[in-house]
Amino acid sequence: MPYAALTTVFTVFHTQGFARLNRYIAAAALVLLLIAALNRPAQTQDSPSSSPLRTDAESAAPYIRSARLGITHISLAEARDDEARYARALSLGAGWNRWPLYWDRVASAPGVYDWQAYDRLVNDDLRHGLQINAILMGRPRFAQEGEHIKGLQQPIFADGSDYPEPDKAINPANLWASFVFEAVRRYRPGGEQAQAEDWAEGEGVRVWEIWNEPDYETFWQGSINAYARLLKVAYLAAKQADPDSVVMFGGLLFAGDDNWLARVLKIYEDDPLHVQFNWYMDQVAVHNYSYPWRSGWLTLYIRQTLSAYQLRKPIWLNESGVRVWDDYPGPQWAADQPDLREQRATEQQQASFFIQSAAYAWSEGADVVFFHQLFDDCGDQPAGTDFAPNQGELCVGGAACFGDAYGLYRNERDSVCFSQHPEPGTARPAAAAYRLMAEIFGTQPFENPRTKRMANGRVQVIAFERPASSERVYVVWNRTFDPLTFELPASSDSAQLMTVNSRRTIQPDQKVYRLNLPPAEPDNYPKLEYGDESAIGGPPLIVIEPSTDLRRVPEFLLPPSPTPTPSPTFDATQIIIVTQTAEASITPQP
């Protein structure tokens, strides 16, 4: 969500840069620490930063690079010397990097582009084996026309039409179409940059997200009709540059009650070409913060919205996270101040959030899940925001000194914001949670999710099947403020029990695994669903159980059988009456 602050962050990075020497020293120290971590016992969960640092020459790296997991802005377009950032993200198992490609950052005049910063960023992502979710957004001054983008309503193609054909030129009067076409042509596999840098076949940017959170006024001040036009123009221009490009509806925040996807689809219904051109979108993205359950609910909501128009498209949760309050730069003194803790979490709750959020999203059909974000960077605050750890003292101007701690990692000493953590660059527990999910869900396909609330709704169970290894995976957590012992029915003689901090083999007792579920903690989320005591449940346990036949679903996972309707008692008079009535109904009246 906090991309507004990034526009100024990039400027600071460009003018000040990172301390190059400090980066090299930090990277060297990180290598030594990561190699040393390899000697830890295998049965315990290593720190997420314990994977060895890959050099460019090592093609057989130990990284997972999960196709189902990403992190927002692992690297930044205007930053330098990001090797340590890449090392951390890759050690967690991330397979995707998501970042904005700002139109106003590359275009100084119509048709005049400086791609240098993004050339480096794309090259670095590909060199590290990451796939890219690029967001096309921003508006240069020459394209401003009040709140609108100048030329957006102009024909997309130079022949005066919106109908694509091979080798048709883009209409230069449609400034947005020209920008999208040039960006996609430059970074697509086999495109201009691929040829200049000799990328391997198939390497390049395929996924293009059209704006960030268009339903949130901070990012999009135009109307829904204007966004529908923006998306259509982008879709046709991108496909003209790369027929295999994947054009994504901009990630929806659903901060209010308006369903922008439904309203845009309604607009496209009246477009005579909407079916021929795939409703001008290949997939849809959604965003969710603070409340894990909403990750699944919003995925389902998107799926049902598409289904209402007889559509099936991939759905991504490409922003999700929660701010930490009990660690710098959060309001660490807020234990007794519920208003400061609203929609914030403890470090441990942040780790639980990610596991629960990802499980909910995948259970409702999300394809890829992203965590926001790798480091705290600047959060929603302006670039340059910095202060020492404090206990509620006021900053210059009289505001309390706290900011947004979204990161899997705490900021480094040379960060442009929040640079004074006593343990700079270290991992929060959420990093271990991310690594755990990458290990379990990022290494092989999973399918047939089933979601159950058990023990009178006090325990959440989400189950997945892994056919490649003949295993069933259970994600289980406590939804109450009391410790619970939950009896998970067993189908095998043993299973692996995994948490953020440990892993061990367990055996059933009288055909059940007895799981001690830690309680949830109050988190002051303002609008909870019925039955929820807090937004974030207790620390999840993950049970991986072998199965000789995944087709045999454990009985407790099956939906309850409906109570059969009693068969009516046979009564010949009723049959006669019905027959007579039926005959009478078709007898012509005199």
Order of alpha helices (4+ residues) and beta strands (2+ residues): alpha-alpha-beta-alpha-beta-alpha-beta-beta-alpha-beta-beta-beta-alpha-alpha-beta-alpha-beta-alpha-beta-alpha-beta-beta-alpha-beta-alpha-beta-alpha-beta-beta-beta-beta-beta-beta-beta-beta-alpha
